[in-house]
Amino acid sequence: MNYRERLHKVNTFIFDFDGVLSDGKIYVLPDGDQIRATDTKDGYAIHYALKLGYKVCIISGGYSDTMRLRFTNFPQMDIFLKVSDKMKTFEEYRKNNQLEYENIMYVGDDIPDIPVLKLAGIACCPEDASEEVKTVAHYISHKKGGSGCIRDVIEQTLKAQQKWMGADAHIW
């Protein structure tokens, strides 16, 4: 089954944070907190997917208060930070939510994401992902991490399912 055919089965999006939702750069403040830049277009696509009833989850090895703060206004989103074993968290989330692998799109960018990418129904990565990740991805976005990659994959999925730009798309 090719990438486009797989999009029709997606009901869940799971993302890494650093290098996927952010550009991978971390700025450390004097108080020790870390800040990362994210893209507002990615944020809109996530919000719209949640509004349409899709599950959205972040599984990241990183942690800072600002990572969680970025998605404060996305209450239906599941966020797991400071995860040392992404596969274990992924499997627990999948089982707890009664999800089939074929219904999950996972977007990762580096070596810790590979085991999960290999199980997901659709494995995606940003243009600037590591070469090892690119070899297991079903789709490599033309966008970089933190620069529209998430918007790209969500928009493609919703368009394939004829749910993009519905009557309520302009209402935040």
Buried (B, 14 or more C-beta within 10 A) or exposed (E): EEBEEBBEBBBBBBBBBBBBBBBBEEEEEEEEEBBBBBBEBBBBBBBBBBBBEBBBBBBBBBEBEBBEEBBEEBEEBBBBBEBEEBBEBBEEBBEEBEBEBBBBBBBBBBEBBBBBBEBBBBBBBBBBBBEEBBEBBBBBBEBBBBBBBBBBBBBBBBEBBEBBEEEEBEEE
